[in-house]
Amino acid sequence: MTKRQVAPPLLLVTVTLTTFGLAKWHPFSPAAAPAASVAGDPLRGRQVFVVNCSGCHGMDARGGIGPSLRGVGLEPAEVEQIVASGRGVMPAGVVEGQEAADVAAYVAGISQ
């Protein structure tokens, strides 16, 4: 084999191994800062709940199409995770940001 016949496959193997090696190593990935938890306002959360959540959970959060949220012992972080990811037939991201934190504070309060 001549140099011209060996060079392209050798280059392909070198580039492939380098690419996979760097992908595994992650030399340039920045360290992610932990997400700051946003404090929610339960009074605003109730208003957001009535507009966005009561269609399924009921005006008083005692259930309807969705389950009752009263007395189930949810923590704000757990509620925020469920709101962000969805659960069962509940879609993800019904509310986001500060509204999600407010709803989480409200639901956590009524679920205790």
C-alpha positions as CSV (number, residue, x, y, z in Angstrom):
1,M,0.0,0.0,0.0
2,T,1.2,3.5,-0.7
3,K,1.1,6.5,1.5
4,R,-1.9,7.8,-0.4
5,Q,-3.9,4.7,0.3
6,V,-3.0,4.6,4.0
7,A,-3.5,8.3,4.9
8,P,-7.3,8.6,4.5
9,P,-8.2,5.6,6.7
10,L,-5.5,6.5,9.2
11,L,-6.9,10.1,9.4
12,L,-10.4,8.8,9.8
13,V,-9.4,6.5,12.7
14,T,-7.4,9.3,14.4
15,V,-10.3,11.8,14.1
16,T,-12.8,9.3,15.3
17,L,-10.8,8.2,18.4
18,T,-10.0,11.8,19.3
19,T,-13.7,12.8,19.0
20,F,-14.9,10.0,21.2
21,G,-12.1,10.6,23.6
22,L,-13.0,14.2,24.0
23,A,-16.7,13.5,24.2
24,K,-16.0,11.1,27.1
25,W,-13.5,13.4,28.9
26,H,-15.6,16.7,28.7
27,P,-12.6,19.0,29.1
28,F,-14.5,22.1,28.2
29,S,-17.8,21.6,30.1
30,P,-18.3,24.3,32.7
31,A,-19.3,23.4,36.2
32,A,-23.0,24.1,36.6
33,A,-24.0,26.2,39.6
34,P,-26.8,24.8,41.7
35,A,-30.1,26.2,40.9
36,A,-31.3,28.8,43.4
37,S,-34.6,28.0,44.9
38,V,-37.2,30.7,44.4
39,A,-39.4,31.4,47.3
40,G,-43.1,31.2,46.5
41,D,-46.0,33.3,47.6
42,P,-49.0,31.1,48.6
43,L,-51.5,33.9,48.1
44,R,-50.4,34.5,44.5
45,G,-50.1,30.7,44.2
46,R,-53.8,30.4,45.0
47,Q,-54.7,32.8,42.2
48,V,-52.5,31.0,39.7
49,F,-53.9,27.6,40.9
50,V,-57.5,28.8,40.3
51,V,-56.7,29.9,36.8
52,N,-54.4,27.1,35.7
53,C,-55.0,24.0,37.9
54,S,-58.5,24.1,39.3
55,G,-60.0,22.7,36.0
56,C,-58.6,19.3,37.0
57,H,-57.9,19.5,40.7
58,G,-61.1,21.4,41.6
59,M,-61.5,25.0,42.9
60,D,-60.8,23.9,46.4
61,A,-58.1,21.3,45.4
62,R,-60.2,18.4,46.6
63,G,-60.0,16.6,43.3
64,G,-61.9,16.3,40.1
65,I,-60.3,14.9,37.0
66,G,-57.0,15.2,38.8
67,P,-56.4,14.0,42.4
68,S,-57.1,15.8,45.6
69,L,-54.1,17.8,46.8
70,R,-55.3,18.4,50.3
71,G,-53.7,16.5,53.1
72,V,-51.3,14.5,50.9
73,G,-48.1,15.9,52.6
74,L,-46.3,17.5,49.6
75,E,-43.2,19.7,50.0
76,P,-42.7,22.8,47.8
77,A,-39.7,21.2,45.9
78,E,-41.8,18.1,45.2
79,V,-44.7,20.2,43.8
80,E,-42.3,22.2,41.6
81,Q,-40.8,19.0,40.2
82,I,-44.2,17.6,39.4
83,V,-45.3,20.9,37.8
84,A,-42.1,21.0,35.7
85,S,-42.1,17.3,34.7
86,G,-45.8,16.4,34.8
87,R,-47.2,13.3,36.2
88,G,-49.7,10.8,34.9
89,V,-52.0,12.7,32.5
90,M,-50.9,16.1,33.9
91,P,-48.8,17.8,31.3
92,A,-45.4,19.3,32.1
93,G,-44.9,23.0,32.5
94,V,-48.4,24.1,33.1
95,V,-46.9,27.1,34.9
96,E,-43.2,28.0,35.1
97,G,-40.8,30.3,36.9
98,Q,-42.2,32.4,39.7
99,E,-45.8,31.2,39.1
100,A,-44.6,27.6,39.6
101,A,-42.9,28.6,42.9
102,D,-46.1,30.4,44.0
103,V,-48.3,27.4,43.1
104,A,-45.8,25.1,44.9
105,A,-46.0,27.2,48.1
106,Y,-49.8,27.2,47.9
107,V,-50.2,23.5,47.3
108,A,-47.6,22.6,49.9
109,G,-49.5,24.6,52.4
110,I,-52.9,23.0,51.7
111,S,-51.4,19.5,51.5
112,Q,-50.1,19.4,55.1
